[in-house]
Amino acid sequence: MATKLLALACIRKESYGDLSPRPHYPSMPKYPKGVTAQETSLQGSEAKAMFSVMGMTCSACAGSVEKAVKRLPGIKEAVVDVLNNKAQVMFYPSFVNEESIREAIEDAGFQAALIQDETDDKSVQVCRIRINGMTCTSCSPTLENALQAVPGVQKVQVALATEEAQIHHDPKIITYNQLMEKIEETGFGAVLVSTGEDMSKINLRIDGVRTVNSMRMLENSLQALPGVQAVQTSPELKKIAVSYKPDMTGPRNFIKVIDSTGSSRRFKATIYPEGEGAGRESHRKEEIKQYFRSFLWSLIFTTPVFLTSMIFMYIPGIKHGLDTKVVNMLTIGEVIRWVLSTPVQFIIGRRFYTGSYKALRHGSANMDVLIALGTNAAYFYSVYTVIRAASSPDFEGTDFFETSAMLISFILLGKYLEVLAKGKTSEAIAKLMNLAPETAILLSLDEEGNVISEEEIDSRLIQKNDIIKIIPGAKVASDGFVLWGQSHINESMITGEARPVAKRKGDTVIGGTVNENGVLHIKATKVGSESALAQIVRLVESAQMAKAPVQKFADRISKYFVPLVIMLSFSTWLAWFLAGKLHGYPESWIPSSMDSFELALQFGISVMVIACPCALGLATPTAVMVGTGVGASLGVLIKGGQALEGAHKVNCIVFDKTGTLTVGKPVVVNTRLLKNVVLHEFYELVAATEANSEHPLAKAIIEYAKKFREDEENPAWPEARDFVSKTGHGVKAIVRNKEVIVGNKSLMLENNIVIPVDAQDMLTETESMAQTGILVSIDSEVTGVLAISDPVKPGAQEVISILKSMNVRSIMVTGDNWGTASSIASQIGIETVVAEAKPEQKAEKVKELQAEGYAVAMVGDGINDSPALVAADVGMAIGAGTDIAIEAADIVLMKSNLEDVITAIHLSRKTFSRIRLNYIWALGYNILGIPIAAGALFPSTGFRLPPWIAGAAMAASSVSVVCCSLLLKNYERPKKLENLEIGGIQIE
């Protein structure tokens, strides 16, 4: 699918001004400063090098790579392919070599390697693996470093919040099974979520298989089908996974083949019950259950320990019973506490031992290490006091069994609440995945298109080109277009568009949307992982995987946090212990039940368990998860933390004109003929010339020309020979032995065609009315002028006004003429206009604004404006609909509404302020908590933080950070937008 989307971005478009040619990234300076073209040609020819660039996550990274390469002397051009992690550089070897370019890319923060043989086919796959056993923020860098060191692994992203790893690897060097083994060696559990081959893959459950030979026979039968790329069998699970080309075959064919294989026909195939989303959800539920179970058992054992040490000692009768001596000074109370706290420490608390062992084995320390050290110190000191009491007739000591038991109980409660809250942060994906209907009505048609039969099938069995019936109130089962019927469809769940959209024959529909009233017959065009819904889910998932640059701050702290806390804890204990031994404080400070060593130990343990690296680690990803989820529900797809961080800083927006500020559906509003020509024949020639062009203005002319050929729905225009498209100017061709040129003024002058004064006046008049004037020349004489209008989007003026109130400057950069551009800009309140700009010039304007100190967002259609989208700090593709321009934009606005630009910036600002709040809370908590736990308030106030309360506070800090992020779910768009009614324009 990604390749198809990339192909979309590479469609050549003939241009009249505003729309660009085939997109490429902004051109680099051809020669070094002070060097002329002649000098360069004397010093040798240009060379081309291809680099593998790892570490790029979005278009902003591509811009960084470009900028880094651009600074070097002797660079002619650079093209960065974000999807395939490659950069192609044209350069002059006299001034720069491959190694210098590679170093420049690495200095920009990416890993670069020269690809020797660029004819190698794509060999990088991306697999996603769920990681079990990650406890805190230091786990993810540990795992990333371990995987990054594996040969064949090119890029690794590990997200603590989603508990998933996304690994770019070369399958020829290392397979995903070997990667999973490596993860397990590192001490974590690994469950495969998806592989790079999953673009069209289905899992089938096979009943009736008794032997391995039967499974092999089914595998061979499926392998023989055209379009089947790979078949994987799991006999123990009765499962077959089939990777296939959806254009050639589909799951119904596989089931039919399996059901008919063998003489007895005993095999029965069905869709494997648990999908990817269900697997993730069941894992989350199981984790919640495990923590709840552990907490309950811990509570059962800890409650009597707490009662015997904290409550019963104040009740005379019970106190006397608990103080009864068993052996020497050993009491019944101590024995009870020892017996009850031991299972809590070693059975219920085993997860902390295994977690800390795995971390320490790989040279890192995590939260488990702190908990294990703190609880062990309390438990084993208590064991020591019990043994001394049992062996000595005069030893008096205090045990801390309640400290270790209560500490583990509170931490388990905190983890339970944290997992519960974290599950809610990813609800957006679950909601999106649940939009797809479970069943669909499949129609069988005869050759004349009449319905023969209809059958209810599992929606996952829909294949490309199937005819599906959608009844009123039902969900649309797949992406496609309407063959028959009329209805209104509610697309709010996909695009955020509140009002139902009218659909009739030929209109496209999106899977997961709801049919309101009429019956529709649709033809499926995109199924399974190719569907818009699947793309959105993937986009949101990858957004939640991508780390925001601000998170690097937390990652840096986490490296040193745990060792620092252990040192602080030991220093605290030592300082209080030495102060006690050297009588550095009055003996009255020491509680009656303790001595100076025990008091020091309590302070040391409190410091160790109150410090919480988890809150820091969760501050960014949880807010990003909730923010991107909320955005998706509003039709604003934000591609991760980097896009959020960029968008919240935006103070200047560059708008494209066609399709962004205007509706994007031009219509011919006036025709003026300068020669004696029959209008019908005139449009025959013009339409025939424009028929080979994909440009929106060309389509508008052809649509208008059809009105003179009402007898045909799809008229056949006369043949056009020698067709030539001049990007940004127009087209010319030979039609009926006449040379027809259709385009702007510069195209006419280029072909030495004199433009009459009448035509000049007409052009000036059309431009003053914000219309585009197109000249038509037949046999080197200007014969007519067409006026084409693209109406301004309703509400555009209000949006520009709201942006101004948000201190965001608005600029319009367009390829259209100055007259039209200025007229539209004055209508909507934009003061700065750049007209007649080519795609490269749009990107240059963006760079100029950045040089002036602006944080620039570019709003365009995501395909034609890709150079500027890449060059901007944040690229926004507006009105992308089902064709999401993944490779260019950082933010995709599903609707064509300009108000979503405000929503995207406002939501980014809210999300980032929540991230800041999370960091203030997480850091403030540690900065305040550690000194208090170390006894900073004890000398002046006598206030001391017992370890079990410190543990409870530590657990609460993580939960509070997640809950703070969850408050983003209540996000509301700015009130100014509620009063702004922006609707579509219907053009007849």
Backbone hydrogen bonds, N-H to C=O, Kabsch-Sander energy under -0.5 kcal/mol:
donor,donor_aa,acceptor,acceptor_aa,energy
5,L,1,M,-2.6
6,L,2,A,-2.3
7,A,3,T,-2.4
8,L,4,K,-2.0
9,A,5,L,-1.5
10,C,6,L,-0.6
10,C,7,A,-1.1
11,I,8,L,-1.4
17,G,15,S,-0.6
18,D,16,Y,-1.9
28,M,76,K,-0.5
35,V,32,P,-2.0
40,T,36,T,-2.1
41,S,37,A,-2.4
42,L,38,Q,-1.6
43,Q,39,E,-1.3
43,Q,40,T,-0.5
44,G,41,S,-0.8
47,A,91,F,-3.6
49,A,89,V,-2.2
50,M,115,I,-0.5
51,F,87,A,-2.9
52,S,113,A,-3.5
53,V,51,F,-0.6
53,V,85,N,-2.4
54,M,52,S,-0.6
54,M,111,Q,-3.5
61,C,58,C,-0.9
62,A,58,C,-1.2
63,G,59,S,-2.1
64,S,60,A,-1.9
65,V,61,C,-2.5
66,E,62,A,-2.6
67,K,63,G,-2.7
68,A,64,S,-2.3
69,V,65,V,-2.3
70,K,66,E,-2.8
71,R,67,K,-1.4
72,L,69,V,-1.4
75,I,72,L,-0.7
76,K,74,G,-0.5
76,K,90,M,-2.8
77,E,90,M,-1.7
79,V,88,Q,-2.8
81,D,79,V,-0.5
81,D,86,K,-3.2
82,V,80,V,-0.8
85,N,81,D,-0.6
85,N,82,V,-0.7
86,K,81,D,-2.1
87,A,51,F,-2.3
88,Q,79,V,-3.2
89,V,49,A,-2.8
89,V,87,A,-0.5
90,M,77,E,-3.4
91,F,47,A,-2.8
91,F,89,V,-0.5
92,Y,74,G,-2.7
95,F,92,Y,-2.1
96,V,92,Y,-1.7
101,I,97,N,-1.8
102,R,98,E,-2.7
103,E,99,E,-2.4
104,A,100,S,-2.1
105,I,101,I,-2.1
106,E,102,R,-2.1
107,D,103,E,-2.5
108,A,104,A,-1.1
109,G,106,E,-1.6
110,F,105,I,-1.4
111,Q,54,M,-2.4
112,A,110,F,-0.5
113,A,52,S,-1.8
115,I,50,M,-3.2
116,Q,114,L,-0.8
118,E,116,Q,-0.7
120,D,117,D,-1.5
125,Q,123,S,-0.5
125,Q,169,H,-3.3
127,C,125,Q,-0.5
127,C,167,I,-2.5
128,R,194,S,-2.9
129,I,165,A,-2.6
130,R,191,V,-3.5
131,I,163,E,-2.5
132,N,130,R,-0.6
132,N,189,G,-2.5
139,C,136,C,-1.9
140,S,136,C,-0.6
142,T,138,S,-1.4
143,L,139,C,-2.4
144,E,140,S,-2.6
145,N,141,P,-2.7
146,A,142,T,-2.0
147,L,143,L,-2.5
148,Q,144,E,-2.6
149,A,145,N,-1.1
150,V,147,L,-1.7
153,V,150,V,-1.9
154,Q,152,G,-0.6
154,Q,168,H,-3.1
155,K,168,H,-1.5
157,Q,166,Q,-2.0
159,A,157,Q,-0.5
159,A,164,E,-2.8
160,L,158,V,-0.6
163,E,159,A,-1.3
164,E,159,A,-1.3
165,A,129,I,-2.9
166,Q,157,Q,-3.0
167,I,127,C,-2.9
167,I,165,A,-0.6
168,H,155,K,-3.0
169,H,125,Q,-2.9
169,H,167,I,-0.6
170,D,152,G,-2.5
173,I,170,D,-1.5
174,I,170,D,-2.7
179,L,175,T,-1.8
180,M,176,Y,-2.2
181,E,177,N,-2.0
182,K,178,Q,-2.1
183,I,179,L,-2.2
184,E,180,M,-2.2
185,E,181,E,-2.2
186,T,182,K,-1.6
187,G,184,E,-1.0
188,F,183,I,-1.8
189,G,132,N,-2.7
191,V,130,R,-2.2
193,V,128,R,-2.9
194,S,128,R,-1.8
198,D,195,T,-1.7
200,S,197,E,-0.6
201,K,198,D,-0.7
202,I,242,V,-2.1
204,L,202,I,-0.5
204,L,240,I,-3.3
205,R,270,T,-3.3
206,I,238,K,-2.7
207,D,205,R,-0.6
207,D,268,K,-2.9
210,R,208,G,-0.6
215,M,211,T,-1.4
216,R,212,V,-2.2
217,M,213,N,-2.3
218,L,214,S,-2.1
219,E,215,M,-2.3
220,N,216,R,-2.4
221,S,217,M,-2.1
222,L,218,L,-2.4
223,Q,219,E,-2.4
224,A,220,N,-1.4
225,L,222,L,-1.5
228,V,225,L,-1.5
229,Q,227,G,-0.5
229,Q,243,S,-2.7
230,A,243,S,-1.6
232,Q,241,A,-2.8
234,S,239,K,-3.0
237,L,234,S,-1.1
238,K,234,S,-0.7
238,K,235,P,-0.8
239,K,234,S,-2.0
240,I,204,L,-2.6
241,A,232,Q,-3.3
242,V,202,I,-2.7
242,V,240,I,-0.5
243,S,230,A,-2.8
244,Y,200,S,-2.6
245,K,227,G,-2.4
248,M,245,K,-1.8
249,T,245,K,-1.9
253,N,250,G,-0.8
254,F,250,G,-1.3
255,I,251,P,-2.3
256,K,252,R,-2.3
257,V,253,N,-2.4
258,I,254,F,-2.6
259,D,255,I,-2.9
260,S,256,K,-1.5
261,T,257,V,-0.6
261,T,258,I,-1.0
268,K,207,D,-2.2
270,T,205,R,-2.1
272,Y,203,N,-2.9
275,G,273,P,-0.7
279,G,275,G,-2.3
280,R,276,E,-2.0
281,E,277,G,-2.5
282,S,278,A,-3.1
283,H,279,G,-2.0
284,R,280,R,-2.2
285,K,281,E,-2.5
286,E,282,S,-2.5
287,E,283,H,-2.3
288,I,284,R,-2.2
289,K,285,K,-2.5
290,Q,286,E,-2.5
291,Y,287,E,-2.3
292,F,288,I,-2.3
293,R,289,K,-2.9
294,S,290,Q,-2.7
295,F,291,Y,-2.5
296,L,292,F,-2.5
297,W,293,R,-2.4
298,S,294,S,-2.4
299,L,295,F,-2.5
300,I,296,L,-2.3
301,F,297,W,-1.7
302,T,298,S,-2.7
303,T,299,L,-2.5
305,V,301,F,-0.9
306,F,302,T,-3.0
307,L,303,T,-2.7
308,T,304,P,-2.7
309,S,305,V,-1.6
310,M,306,F,-2.6
311,I,306,F,-0.6
311,I,307,L,-1.4
312,F,307,L,-3.2
314,Y,311,I,-2.1
315,I,312,F,-1.5
319,K,315,I,-3.0
320,H,316,P,-2.3
321,G,317,G,-1.5
322,L,318,I,-2.5
323,D,319,K,-2.1
324,T,321,G,-1.0
326,V,330,L,-4.2
327,V,330,L,-0.8
329,M,389,A,-2.5
329,M,392,S,-0.9
330,L,327,V,-3.0
330,L,389,A,-0.6
332,I,324,T,-1.9
333,G,322,L,-2.6
335,V,331,T,-1.7
336,I,332,I,-2.6
337,R,333,G,-2.4
338,W,334,E,-2.5
339,V,335,V,-2.7
340,L,336,I,-2.5
341,S,337,R,-2.4
342,T,338,W,-1.5
344,V,340,L,-0.7
345,Q,341,S,-2.4
346,F,342,T,-2.6
347,I,343,P,-1.9
348,I,343,P,-2.6
349,G,344,V,-1.2
350,R,347,I,-0.9
351,R,348,I,-0.5
352,F,349,G,-1.2
353,Y,349,G,-1.0
354,T,350,R,-2.5
355,G,351,R,-2.2
356,S,352,F,-2.1
357,Y,353,Y,-2.5
358,K,354,T,-2.3
359,A,355,G,-1.8
360,L,356,S,-2.8
361,R,357,Y,-2.3
362,H,358,K,-0.8
362,H,359,A,-0.9
363,G,360,L,-1.8
364,S,359,A,-2.4
369,V,366,N,-0.8
370,L,366,N,-1.2
371,I,367,M,-2.4
372,A,368,D,-3.0
373,L,369,V,-2.5
374,G,370,L,-2.6
375,T,371,I,-2.9
376,N,372,A,-2.2
377,A,373,L,-2.4
378,A,374,G,-1.8
379,Y,375,T,-3.0
380,F,376,N,-3.1
381,Y,377,A,-1.5
382,S,378,A,-1.8
383,V,379,Y,-2.3
384,Y,380,F,-2.1
385,T,381,Y,-2.3
386,V,382,S,-2.3
387,I,383,V,-2.6
388,R,384,Y,-2.6
389,A,385,T,-2.5
390,A,386,V,-2.2
391,S,387,I,-1.6
392,S,388,R,-1.3
400,F,378,A,-0.5
403,T,400,F,-0.7
404,S,400,F,-1.5
405,A,401,F,-2.3
406,M,402,E,-2.6
407,L,403,T,-2.1
408,I,404,S,-2.0
409,S,405,A,-2.1
410,F,406,M,-2.7
411,I,407,L,-2.2
412,L,408,I,-2.4
413,L,409,S,-2.1
414,G,410,F,-2.6
415,K,411,I,-2.6
416,Y,412,L,-2.4
417,L,413,L,-2.4
418,E,414,G,-2.4
419,V,415,K,-2.8
420,L,416,Y,-2.2
421,A,417,L,-2.4
422,K,418,E,-3.0
423,G,419,V,-2.0
424,K,420,L,-0.9
425,T,421,A,-1.0
426,S,422,K,-0.8
426,S,423,G,-0.5
427,E,424,K,-1.3
429,I,426,S,-0.6
430,A,426,S,-1.4
431,K,427,E,-2.8
432,L,428,A,-2.2
433,M,429,I,-2.8
434,N,430,A,-1.7
435,L,432,L,-1.2
436,A,433,M,-0.7
440,A,457,I,-2.6
441,I,469,K,-0.7
442,L,440,A,-0.7
442,L,455,E,-3.4
443,L,467,I,-2.9
444,S,453,S,-2.8
446,D,450,N,-2.4
449,G,446,D,-1.7
452,I,444,S,-3.8
453,S,444,S,-1.2
455,E,442,L,-2.4
457,I,440,A,-3.1
457,I,455,E,-0.5
459,S,438,E,-2.4
461,L,458,D,-2.4
462,I,459,S,-1.3
465,N,524,A,-3.0
466,D,463,Q,-1.8
467,I,443,L,-0.6
468,I,466,D,-0.6
468,I,522,I,-3.0
469,K,441,I,-2.6
470,I,520,L,-3.1
471,I,469,K,-0.6
473,G,515,N,-2.7
474,A,471,I,-2.1
476,V,513,T,-3.3
479,D,526,K,-1.2
480,G,509,V,-1.9
481,F,523,K,-1.5
482,V,507,D,-2.7
483,L,521,H,-3.3
484,W,521,H,-1.6
487,S,503,K,-2.3
489,I,501,V,-2.8
490,N,514,V,-3.0
491,E,489,I,-0.8
494,I,491,E,-1.5
495,T,491,E,-2.9
496,G,491,E,-0.8
496,G,492,S,-0.9
501,V,489,I,-3.1
503,K,487,S,-3.4
506,G,482,V,-3.0
507,D,504,R,-2.4
509,V,480,G,-2.8
512,G,476,V,-3.0
513,T,510,I,-1.6
514,V,490,N,-2.0
515,N,474,A,-2.8
516,E,488,H,-3.2
517,N,488,H,-0.6
520,L,470,I,-2.2
521,H,484,W,-2.4
522,I,468,I,-3.0
522,I,520,L,-0.5
523,K,481,F,-2.6
524,A,466,D,-2.8
524,A,522,I,-0.6
525,T,479,D,-2.4
526,K,479,D,-1.1
530,E,527,V,-2.1
531,S,528,G,-1.3
535,Q,531,S,-2.3
536,I,532,A,-2.6
537,V,533,L,-2.5
538,R,534,A,-2.5
539,L,535,Q,-2.8
540,V,536,I,-2.9
541,E,537,V,-2.7
542,S,538,R,-2.9
543,A,539,L,-2.1
544,Q,540,V,-2.0
545,M,541,E,-1.1
546,A,542,S,-1.8
551,Q,548,A,-2.0
552,K,548,A,-0.5
552,K,549,P,-1.5
553,F,550,V,-0.9
554,A,550,V,-0.7
555,D,551,Q,-2.4
556,R,552,K,-2.4
557,I,553,F,-2.0
558,S,554,A,-2.5
559,K,555,D,-1.1
560,Y,556,R,-0.7
560,Y,557,I,-1.0
561,F,557,I,-1.6
562,V,558,S,-0.7
564,L,560,Y,-2.0
565,V,561,F,-2.5
566,I,562,V,-2.5
567,M,563,P,-2.2
568,L,564,L,-2.7
569,S,565,V,-3.0
570,F,566,I,-2.5
571,S,567,M,-2.8
572,T,568,L,-2.7
573,W,569,S,-2.4
574,L,570,F,-2.7
575,A,571,S,-2.9
576,W,572,T,-2.4
577,F,573,W,-2.6
578,L,574,L,-3.0
579,A,575,A,-2.4
580,G,576,W,-2.1
581,K,577,F,-2.5
582,L,578,L,-2.8
583,H,580,G,-1.0
584,G,579,A,-4.6
585,Y,579,A,-0.6
589,W,586,P,-1.7
590,I,587,E,-1.4
594,M,591,P,-1.9
599,L,595,D,-2.1
600,A,596,S,-2.1
601,L,597,F,-2.4
602,Q,598,E,-2.3
603,F,599,L,-2.0
604,G,600,A,-2.5
605,I,601,L,-2.7
606,S,602,Q,-2.3
607,V,603,F,-2.2
608,M,604,G,-1.9
609,V,605,I,-2.2
610,I,606,S,-1.8
611,A,607,V,-1.2
616,L,612,C,-0.6
617,G,613,P,-1.9
618,L,614,C,-2.0
619,A,615,A,-1.0
620,T,616,L,-0.5
622,T,618,L,-1.5
623,A,619,A,-0.7
624,V,620,T,-2.6
625,M,621,P,-2.6
626,V,622,T,-2.3
627,G,623,A,-2.9
628,T,624,V,-3.0
629,G,625,M,-1.8
630,V,626,V,-2.7
631,G,627,G,-2.4
632,A,628,T,-2.3
633,S,629,G,-1.7
634,L,630,V,-1.0
634,L,631,G,-0.8
635,G,632,A,-1.2
636,V,631,G,-3.3
637,L,635,G,-0.6
637,L,892,V,-3.1
638,I,636,V,-0.9
639,K,637,L,-0.5
639,K,890,D,-2.4
640,G,638,I,-1.9
641,G,543,A,-0.6
641,G,546,A,-1.0
644,L,640,G,-1.9
645,E,641,G,-2.8
646,G,642,Q,-2.3
647,A,643,A,-2.8
648,H,644,L,-1.9
649,K,645,E,-0.5
649,K,646,G,-0.9
650,V,646,G,-0.5
650,V,647,A,-0.9
651,N,855,A,-2.0
652,C,855,A,-1.3
653,I,809,R,-3.5
654,V,857,A,-3.2
655,F,653,I,-0.6
655,F,811,I,-3.5
656,D,859,V,-2.3
660,T,657,K,-1.7
661,L,656,D,-0.6
661,L,657,K,-1.5
662,T,657,K,-2.2
663,V,791,P,-3.0
667,V,789,S,-2.3
669,V,667,V,-0.5
669,V,787,A,-2.7
670,N,787,A,-1.4
672,R,785,V,-2.5
674,L,783,T,-3.7
675,K,783,T,-1.1
677,V,675,K,-1.6
682,F,678,V,-2.8
683,Y,679,L,-2.3
684,E,680,H,-1.4
685,L,681,E,-2.0
686,V,682,F,-2.2
687,A,683,Y,-2.7
688,A,684,E,-2.0
689,T,685,L,-1.8
690,E,686,V,-2.3
691,A,687,A,-1.3
692,N,689,T,-0.6
693,S,690,E,-2.1
699,K,695,H,-2.2
700,A,696,P,-2.1
701,I,697,L,-1.9
702,I,698,A,-2.3
703,E,699,K,-2.6
704,Y,700,A,-2.0
705,A,701,I,-2.4
706,K,702,I,-1.7
707,K,704,Y,-1.3
708,F,705,A,-1.6
709,R,706,K,-1.8
712,E,709,R,-2.0
717,W,715,P,-0.7
721,R,719,E,-0.5
721,R,734,I,-2.9
724,V,732,K,-2.7
726,K,724,V,-0.5
726,K,730,G,-3.2
727,T,725,S,-0.8
729,H,726,K,-2.7
730,G,726,K,-2.3
731,V,742,V,-2.7
732,K,724,V,-2.3
733,A,740,V,-2.1
734,I,721,R,-3.1
735,V,733,A,-0.6
735,V,738,K,-2.7
736,R,719,E,-0.6
738,K,735,V,-1.4
740,V,733,A,-2.9
740,V,738,K,-0.7
741,I,739,E,-0.5
741,I,777,S,-2.7
742,V,731,V,-2.7
743,G,775,L,-2.3
744,N,729,H,-2.1
748,M,744,N,-1.5
749,L,745,K,-2.3
750,E,746,S,-2.1
751,N,747,L,-1.4
752,N,749,L,-1.6
753,I,748,M,-2.6
754,V,752,N,-0.5
760,Q,756,P,-2.1
761,D,757,V,-2.6
762,M,758,D,-2.3
763,L,759,A,-2.4
764,T,760,Q,-2.4
765,E,761,D,-2.3
766,T,762,M,-2.6
767,E,763,L,-2.4
768,S,764,T,-1.9
769,M,765,E,-0.9
769,M,766,T,-0.6
770,A,767,E,-1.7
771,Q,766,T,-2.5
772,T,788,I,-3.5
773,G,771,Q,-0.5
774,I,786,L,-2.8
775,L,743,G,-2.7
776,V,784,G,-2.4
777,S,741,I,-3.1
778,I,781,E,-2.5
779,D,739,E,-2.9
781,E,778,I,-0.8
782,V,754,V,-0.5
783,T,776,V,-3.1
783,T,781,E,-0.5
784,G,776,V,-1.5
785,V,672,R,-2.7
786,L,774,I,-3.0
787,A,670,N,-2.9
788,I,772,T,-2.8
788,I,786,L,-0.6
789,S,667,V,-2.6
790,D,770,A,-0.5
793,K,661,L,-2.7
796,A,793,K,-1.8
799,V,795,G,-2.3
800,I,796,A,-2.3
801,S,797,Q,-2.0
802,I,798,E,-2.6
803,L,799,V,-2.5
804,K,800,I,-1.9
805,S,801,S,-1.8
806,M,802,I,-1.2
807,N,804,K,-1.7
808,V,803,L,-2.5
809,R,651,N,-2.5
809,R,807,N,-0.5
811,I,653,I,-2.6
812,M,832,T,-2.2
813,V,655,F,-2.6
813,V,811,I,-0.5
814,T,834,V,-3.0
821,A,817,N,-2.4
822,S,818,W,-3.0
823,S,819,G,-2.2
824,I,820,T,-2.4
825,A,821,A,-2.5
826,S,822,S,-2.4
827,Q,823,S,-1.6
828,I,824,I,-1.7
829,G,825,A,-1.3
830,I,825,A,-2.3
831,E,829,G,-0.5
832,T,810,S,-0.7
833,V,831,E,-0.6
834,V,812,M,-2.9
836,E,816,D,-2.5
837,A,814,T,-2.4
841,Q,838,K,-0.6
842,K,838,K,-2.0
843,A,839,P,-1.8
844,E,840,E,-2.1
845,K,841,Q,-2.4
846,V,842,K,-1.9
847,K,843,A,-2.1
848,E,844,E,-2.3
849,L,845,K,-2.3
850,Q,846,V,-2.1
851,A,847,K,-2.3
852,E,848,E,-1.3
853,G,850,Q,-1.5
854,Y,849,L,-2.1
856,V,854,Y,-0.8
857,A,652,C,-2.5
858,M,874,V,-2.4
859,V,654,V,-2.9
859,V,857,A,-0.5
860,G,858,M,-0.6
860,G,876,M,-2.5
866,S,863,I,-1.2
869,L,865,D,-2.7
870,V,866,S,-2.4
871,A,867,P,-2.0
872,A,868,A,-2.1
873,D,856,V,-1.3
874,V,856,V,-1.7
876,M,858,M,-3.5
877,A,875,G,-0.5
877,A,891,I,-2.5
878,I,860,G,-3.1
878,I,876,M,-0.7
879,G,893,L,-1.2
879,G,895,K,-2.2
880,A,893,L,-1.5
881,G,894,M,-1.0
883,D,880,A,-1.4
884,I,882,T,-1.5
886,I,884,I,-2.5
888,A,885,A,-1.1
889,A,885,A,-1.6
890,D,875,G,-2.3
891,I,875,G,-2.6
892,V,637,L,-2.7
893,L,877,A,-3.2
893,L,891,I,-0.6
894,M,635,G,-2.9
894,M,892,V,-0.7
900,D,897,N,-1.2
901,V,898,L,-1.8
902,I,898,L,-0.8
903,T,899,E,-2.1
904,A,900,D,-2.7
905,I,901,V,-2.0
906,H,902,I,-3.0
907,L,903,T,-3.1
908,S,904,A,-2.0
909,R,905,I,-2.4
910,K,906,H,-2.4
911,T,907,L,-2.9
912,F,908,S,-2.7
913,S,909,R,-2.2
914,R,910,K,-1.8
915,I,911,T,-2.1
916,R,912,F,-2.5
917,L,913,S,-2.3
918,N,914,R,-2.5
919,Y,915,I,-2.4
920,I,916,R,-2.8
921,W,917,L,-2.6
922,A,918,N,-3.1
923,L,919,Y,-3.1
924,G,920,I,-2.4
925,Y,921,W,-2.7
926,N,922,A,-1.6
927,I,923,L,-3.2
928,L,924,G,-2.6
929,G,925,Y,-3.2
930,I,926,N,-2.1
932,I,928,L,-1.6
933,A,929,G,-2.8
934,A,930,I,-2.1
935,G,932,I,-1.3
936,A,931,P,-2.5
938,F,935,G,-0.7
941,T,937,L,-2.8
942,G,937,L,-0.8
942,G,938,F,-1.5
943,F,937,L,-0.7
949,I,946,P,-0.8
950,A,946,P,-2.2
951,G,947,P,-2.6
952,A,948,W,-1.7
953,A,949,I,-2.5
954,M,950,A,-2.2
955,A,951,G,-2.3
956,A,952,A,-2.3
957,S,953,A,-1.8
958,S,954,M,-1.2
959,V,955,A,-1.7
960,S,956,A,-2.7
961,V,957,S,-1.8
962,V,958,S,-2.1
963,C,959,V,-2.7
964,C,960,S,-2.3
965,S,961,V,-1.9
966,L,962,V,-2.2
967,L,963,C,-1.2
968,L,965,S,-1.8
969,K,966,L,-2.2
970,N,967,L,-1.7
971,Y,968,L,-2.2
977,L,974,P,-1.5
978,E,974,P,-0.8
978,E,975,K,-0.7
979,N,975,K,-1.0
980,L,977,L,-0.7
981,E,979,N,-0.8
982,I,980,L,-0.9
983,G,981,E,-0.6
987,I,985,I,-0.7
988,E,986,Q,-0.6
